[in-house]
Amino acid sequence: MTVGSRVNQTLANLKGIESTLKIYSLQSKNNEEIKAYKEAFKTTEIVTKNIQDRLKTIEFEEPQYKRK
């Protein structure tokens, strides 16, 4: 498995986590839980953005890792 494919897999996993957190926050009735899910979502969103930026750098520096 190449570096590019591992980063892509990580990115896909993070997007899945974001979706799950969003669903949980919408389904919860407890305000503390909702707040916790939203905070976790925001943190995951930041990490996802950082990984996306890193992937762009990898693809620029190493063209063989470009997504097809």
C-alpha positions as CSV (number, residue, x, y, z in Angstrom):
1,M,0.0,0.0,0.0
2,T,1.4,3.4,-1.0
3,V,1.6,6.5,1.1
4,G,-1.0,8.1,-1.1
5,S,-3.5,5.2,-0.8
6,R,-3.0,5.2,3.0
7,V,-3.7,8.9,3.2
8,N,-6.8,8.4,1.0
9,Q,-8.0,5.6,3.2
10,T,-7.5,7.7,6.3
11,L,-9.4,10.6,4.7
12,A,-12.3,8.2,3.8
13,N,-12.4,7.0,7.4
14,L,-12.5,10.5,8.8
15,K,-15.4,11.4,6.5
16,G,-17.2,8.4,7.8
17,I,-16.5,9.4,11.4
18,E,-17.8,12.9,10.6
19,S,-21.0,11.5,9.2
20,T,-21.5,9.3,12.3
21,L,-21.0,12.1,14.7
22,K,-23.4,14.3,12.8
23,I,-26.1,11.6,12.9
24,Y,-25.5,11.0,16.6
25,S,-25.8,14.7,17.4
26,L,-29.1,14.8,15.5
27,Q,-30.5,11.7,17.2
28,S,-29.6,12.6,20.7
29,K,-32.0,14.3,23.1
30,N,-29.4,15.1,25.8
31,N,-27.9,18.5,25.4
32,E,-24.6,17.5,26.9
33,E,-24.3,14.6,24.4
34,I,-25.2,16.9,21.5
35,K,-22.6,19.4,22.6
36,A,-20.0,16.6,22.9
37,Y,-20.8,15.2,19.4
38,K,-20.7,18.7,17.9
39,E,-17.3,19.4,19.5
40,A,-16.0,16.0,18.3
41,F,-17.3,16.8,14.8
42,K,-15.5,20.1,14.7
43,T,-12.3,18.5,15.8
44,T,-12.6,15.8,13.2
45,E,-13.5,18.4,10.6
46,I,-10.2,20.2,11.3
47,V,-8.2,17.0,11.1
48,T,-9.9,16.1,7.8
49,K,-9.0,19.5,6.4
50,N,-5.4,19.1,7.5
51,I,-5.3,15.6,5.9
52,Q,-6.8,17.0,2.6
53,D,-4.1,19.7,2.6
54,R,-1.4,17.1,3.2
55,L,-2.8,14.9,0.4
56,K,-2.5,17.8,-2.0
57,T,1.1,18.3,-1.0
58,I,1.8,14.6,-1.4
59,E,0.2,14.6,-4.9
60,F,2.2,17.7,-5.9
61,E,5.5,16.4,-4.7
62,E,4.9,12.8,-5.8
63,P,2.8,12.7,-8.9
64,Q,2.5,8.9,-8.8
65,Y,0.3,9.2,-5.7
66,K,-2.4,11.3,-7.5
67,R,-5.9,10.1,-7.1
68,K,-7.3,8.5,-10.3
